[in-house]
Amino acid sequence: MGFPKYDGNIHPDEWIKDIQKYNNIWKNNYGGFLNTAISLIDPTIKLPTEINDIENLHDKNSKFILKFRKLCYNAEINDIEEQKKYLYKSLPTDNNYTYFLTEFIKRMENVNSMNELIKEFEEIITDEANLIKHESTVTLKHVPTGKYLTSVSDLNYTTRGKNQLVFAGNSNLDPNALWNIRFFNLNNKNNNKVLASYTETSNYLLHHKVTSRPLGVPFTRDFDGNNPPRYNLSPSSSNLEVSCNLQNCYDGNWEISHSKLENHQGYLKSNDTINLSLNNLNGLYKGPVRFLRSHDIQFTIENDTFQEVVCHNETVGENDEWCIELDKNFNS
């Protein structure tokens, strides 16, 4: 009896479902279902040694990779440099999004076999899924306390301006802790970029539920511009107030730096631990860089208690560390 071989031209789940019809034949005579299924896979498809059940067999087959292997095999393209060239040409090309091309070139230098080539390619795809892109929806979790940066549209400070409240909320994620991130190249403000670079990008963080309200520090100034701007002070620690608001006198251009890797120059990724600082693009503030911080200090508005979030110009420490995370529900 001729059993259908797997050659990568149909979905592996469909093929497994199809050959399971013959399970009663090879259950005891052909070494069991898993061994028989593996033996029916086209020899151009190299399976990892750790496959030990049917679920793993499903997960390890990528249609694109299988087709690429088979095309190389059928065309007798055995030289690894030729294989690299053809895989490179298959990557998406977009003038505004060159991640795949640049990463491929960077990682392929020491690849010497088809298996290494596929492994590196799969890692590029996995890493790309965790990159934070322009307009991504993200969360910012305060590392020491595990609480999410939060704002609620109908909760306001009692200070001058009565701006929308920002605080470190729950340890469990809720919609008020979602932020939309927008960024642009510091060297070309008219050119929005798809990916955020640690060294070249300024960022806006907009509250997801009210995207017209960016995260930042409000201030007031005299109309003649002769006196320095006056900032609202935070409720408890007398640092600078952080809020969400839309007004002309508002500093909300954030620079992101990696808190664990000094002078890190890569792309911003989900689960990076970062520091956020105001970069003073408006040129009105003259003084030390101000960092976003939360701490155990609390304040009360009416009968509700909140963990304070502020901007400060003191020594940077663990209270200034935030874990940025992609929200998969909005970025799938």
Stockholm file with secondary structure:
# STOCKHOLM 1.0

chainA/1-332         MGFPKYDGNIHPDEWIKDIQKYNNIWKNNYGGFLNTAISLIDPTIKLPTEINDIENLHDKNSKFILKFRKLCYNAEINDIEEQKKYLYKSLPTDNNYTYFLTEFIKRMENVNSMNELIKEFEEIITDEANLIKHESTVTLKHVPTGKYLTSVSDLNYTTRGKNQLVFAGNSNLDPNALWNIRFFNLNNKNNNKVLASYTETSNYLLHHKVTSRPLGVPFTRDFDGNNPPRYNLSPSSSNLEVSCNLQNCYDGNWEISHSKLENHQGYLKSNDTINLSLNNLNGLYKGPVRFLRSHDIQFTIENDTFQEVVCHNETVGENDEWCIELDKNFNS
#=GR chainA/1-332 SS CCCCCBCSSSCHHHHHHHHGGGHHHHTTTSSCHHHHHHHTBCTTSCCCTTCCSHHHHHHTCCHHHHHHHHHHHHTTCCCHHHHHHHHHHTSCCCTTCCHHHHHHHHHSTTCCSHHHHHHHHHHHHHHHHTBCBTTCEEEEEETTTCCBEEEEEEEECSSTTCCEEEEECCSSCCGGGCEEEEEEETTEEEEECSBCBTTTEEEEEEESSSTTCBEEEEEECCTTCCSCCEECBCTTTCSEECEECCCSSEECCEEEEESSSTTCCSBCBTTEEEEEEECCTTSCCCSSCEEEEEEEEEEEETTEEEEEEEEECSCCCGGGCEEEEECHHHHC
#=GC SS_cons         CCCCCBCSSSCHHHHHHHHGGGHHHHTTTSSCHHHHHHHTBCTTSCCCTTCCSHHHHHHTCCHHHHHHHHHHHHTTCCCHHHHHHHHHHTSCCCTTCCHHHHHHHHHSTTCCSHHHHHHHHHHHHHHHHTBCBTTCEEEEEETTTCCBEEEEEEEECSSTTCCEEEEECCSSCCGGGCEEEEEEETTEEEEECSBCBTTTEEEEEEESSSTTCBEEEEEECCTTCCSCCEECBCTTTCSEECEECCCSSEECCEEEEESSSTTCCSBCBTTEEEEEEECCTTSCCCSSCEEEEEEEEEEEETTEEEEEEEEECSCCCGGGCEEEEECHHHHC
//
